[in-house]
Amino acid sequence: MHDDLPGGGSDSPGSGKPGRRRAVRELSTTQRALGLLTRREHSRKELTRKLTSRGLDADEVEAAVERLAGDGWQDDARFAESLVRSRASGGYGPIRIRAELGTHGLDGEAIARALAGFDGDWSENARDLVRRRFGSTVTEDLALRRKAADFLFRRGFDGDSVRAATRFDPDD
């Protein structure tokens, strides 16, 4: 009945019958790298690590990542800016973000540029985080201020931002 259709009879791949799969063609290293980059930005180091951990040849991975960087698909500066925006909106401060960028193989200059390009106010971010987490009465209770300050320090905010958000000075 269906033998005259392109692709053969009803048992052909794509016919909708369960148990039959289409032949999966092997993706090249570049295609696999591009697949990762279309989901989200990756640093060069992270992309290389992910691909080699999947059993791909290290030399092929290096060549593919180099090619994609040359074509503009992979860009460490763009990755860094994206990570700064993401982590800042997630309630993290510049110290924590700087450390995370360092783990992605970025040099100090690239990290500094990404943080300098952040279009926000770290002290205001800290104040918003304290308000959301502890409420507006945090400045009236010394124990709560200390708790909020500890929380901000763990999140990677500097002393000036912590003082601005909590009016708590750990040196007092």
HELIX and SHEET records of a PDB file:
HELIX    1   1 THR A   29  ARG A   39  1                                  11    
HELIX    2   2 ARG A   44  SER A   53  1                                  10    
HELIX    3   3 ALA A   58  GLY A   70  1                                  13    
HELIX    4   4 ASP A   76  SER A   89  1                                  14    
HELIX    5   5 PRO A   94  THR A  103  1                                  10    
HELIX    6   6 GLY A  108  ALA A  116  1                                   9    
HELIX    7   7 TRP A  122  PHE A  134  1                                  13    
HELIX    8   8 VAL A  138  GLU A  140  5                                   3    
HELIX    9   9 LEU A  142  ARG A  155  1                                  14    
HELIX   10  10 GLY A  159  THR A  166  1                                   8    
END                                                                             
